[in-house]
Amino acid sequence: QVQLVESGGGLVQPGGSLRLSCAASGLTFSRYAMSWYRQAPGKERALVASISSPGGITNYADSVKGRFGISRDNAKNTVYLEMNNLKPDDTAVYYCKAFVSLLEWWGQGTQVTVSS
């Protein structure tokens, strides 16, 4: 059974930082590309960042380039999202996704709220 469990969300002031983690189990982690998505209230879920399998190639949404960094530790079956200089517009539920070919799995999400 594949499970993705996100953690690290919370309340942070504008300009602050958070690091999200997504721990995977039940799959050969290094074979899967990983992504972070986010969904703000009233908006569609949108891609934030992705990293290739087994790693080395990353992509970012324009809105987070230069502020967010995605990385993975295949030994720990974990993908990370380092978020710096956070803005109120970054407030959303953040989800991780594992995918290869037509197969994909999602985590349950973690809330990030950026507010003073």
MOUR-V646579 format. One record per residue. N is the residue number from 0. RES is the residue in one small letter. SS is DSSP state (A for helix, B for strand, O for the rest). PSI is psi as a letter, one per 40 degrees, with the letter a starting at -180 (none if undefined). Layout:
BEGIN
N | RES | SS | PSI
N | RES | SS | PSI
END
This chain:
BEGIN
0 | q | O | h
1 | v | O | h
2 | q | B | h
3 | l | B | h
4 | v | B | h
5 | e | B | i
6 | s | B | i
7 | g | O | e
8 | g | O | i
9 | g | B | a
10 | l | B | h
11 | v | B | i
12 | q | O | i
13 | p | O | h
14 | g | O | e
15 | g | O | a
16 | s | O | i
17 | l | B | i
18 | r | B | h
19 | l | B | i
20 | s | B | i
21 | c | B | h
22 | a | B | h
23 | a | B | i
24 | s | B | i
25 | g | O | e
26 | l | O | i
27 | t | O | g
28 | f | A | d
29 | s | A | e
30 | r | A | e
31 | y | O | h
32 | a | B | i
33 | m | B | i
34 | s | B | i
35 | w | B | h
36 | y | B | i
37 | r | B | i
38 | q | B | h
39 | a | O | i
40 | p | O | h
41 | g | O | e
42 | k | O | i
43 | e | O | i
44 | r | O | h
45 | a | B | i
46 | l | B | h
47 | v | B | d
48 | a | B | i
49 | s | B | i
50 | i | B | h
51 | s | O | i
52 | s | O | h
53 | p | O | e
54 | g | O | i
55 | g | O | d
56 | i | O | h
57 | t | B | i
58 | n | B | i
59 | y | B | i
60 | a | O | i
61 | d | O | d
62 | s | O | e
63 | v | O | e
64 | k | O | h
65 | g | O | e
66 | r | O | d
67 | f | B | i
68 | g | B | h
69 | i | B | i
70 | s | B | i
71 | r | B | i
72 | d | B | h
73 | n | O | d
74 | a | O | d
75 | k | O | e
76 | n | O | f
77 | t | B | i
78 | v | B | i
79 | y | B | i
80 | l | B | h
81 | e | B | h
82 | m | B | h
83 | n | O | i
84 | n | O | f
85 | l | O | i
86 | k | O | i
87 | p | A | d
88 | d | A | e
89 | d | A | e
90 | t | O | h
91 | a | B | i
92 | v | B | h
93 | y | B | h
94 | y | B | i
95 | c | B | i
96 | k | B | h
97 | a | B | h
98 | f | B | i
99 | v | B | h
100 | s | O | b
101 | l | O | e
102 | l | B | h
103 | e | B | i
104 | w | B | i
105 | w | B | i
106 | g | O | a
107 | q | O | e
108 | g | O | i
109 | t | B | h
110 | q | B | h
111 | v | B | h
112 | t | B | h
113 | v | B | h
114 | s | O | i
115 | s | O | none
END
